[in-house]
Amino acid sequence: MDPFLVLLHSVSAGLSSSELTELKFLCQSRVGKRKLERVQCGLDLFSVLLEQNELDRERTGLLRELLSSLRRQDLLGRLDSFEAGAAAEVSSEERDLRAAFDIICDHVGKDWRRLARQLRVSDAMIDAIEEKYPRNLTEQVRESLRVWKNLHKEDPAVSHLLRALRACQLNLVADLIEDDQQARSLESETSRGGGTGTASLTSRDSDRPSSGVPW
């Protein structure tokens, strides 16, 4: 099972009925009244938050806020352990995707709706994102990317973002992402090589006959 779902099951099992009631009260501004009425346990509430993109394994801030309100240090400790493990397990593909998200958020601006549609985010979801973050353009962009990622959990590749950006004529943003990917790939190769590339180059230069002309 997904480690994040294991964490949510564990937290849910540790909540008392009064604590669940308090969490439902705290989530009134995020979850509709009818949905809250159907919540019978912590896992029900977390499932609703997951569906509404308020919570996921990469965004645990809301869960931390809720547990802090309950002053449940034991449950916060479980969250700390999960976050530490998740940080250690981040793949290079995930790091590439996060970096691409940051660049898009910094440069796409009001064109995010066009990009979101190209990524097949529905108009209804786009409207919901605008309503959720009415005065925060950066969060509108980031939320649309999160929705796209959740819709393509099997393969949310950077290459898909690049194709969508170029289809929207956002070539400068696509170029910035490609440049960043290349730079970090080169940095990774250099760190794995332990500097042997520079040493071998120096060695080859020293084997050249001296011409008296500076390089």
Residue, then its C-alpha position, 0 to 999 in steps of 0.5 A: m500500500d502507498p506509504f501515505l495511505v498507510l499514514l492516513h489510516s494510522v492517523s485515522a485510527g488514532l483519532s477520538s470521536s471528539e477529535l474527529t468532530e474538531l477536525k470537521f469543524l476546522c475543515q468547514s471552509r474547505v469541505g461542503k456541509r453535505k460531504l462533512e455530514r457523511v464523514q464518519c471517521g478520519l479516513d473519510l475526511f482525508s479521502v474528501l481532502l484528497e479528492q479536492n486536491e487539498l492534500d496529497r503525499e507531497r502537500t502534507g501542510l494541511l494535515r500538519e496544521l490539523l494535527s497541530s490544532l489537536r496537539r497530537q504530538d504522537l501523530l505529528g511524529r508519525l507525519d515527521s517520519f513519513e516526510a523524512g522517508a519521502a524526501a529520501e525516496v524522491s526519484s530523479e524524475e520527480r525532482d525534474l518534474r518539481a523543477a519544471f513546475d517551479i519554472i512554469c509557475d514563474h513564467v507562464g502567468k495568465d497563459w496557465r488556462r491555455l496550458a491547462r486545457q492543452l494538458r486536458v484539465s477540464d474547464a470545470m476544474i479550471d473554474a474551481i481552481e480560479e475560485k479556490y485561489p482568486r487572487n493568487l496567480t502562482e497558486q492557480v498555475r501550480e494547482s492546475l499542474r497538480v491536477w494534471k499530475n494526479l490525472h496522469k499518475e502513471d506517467p506525469a513526464v516532463s516531456h508531456l509538459l514540454r509538448a504542451l508548452r510548445a503547442c501553446q507557443l510558450n517556447l521560451v518557457a519550454d526552453l528554460i525547462e530544457d536548459d535546466q534539465q540539461a544543467r542538472s543532468l550534467e551536474s549529476e553526471t559530474s558528481r557521479g564521476g567524482g571529477t575524473g572528467t577534469a583529471s583525464l582532460t588535464s592528463r590529455d593536455s599534458d601529453r601534448p607536445s609543447s609549442g610555446v603557444p599558450w592555450 
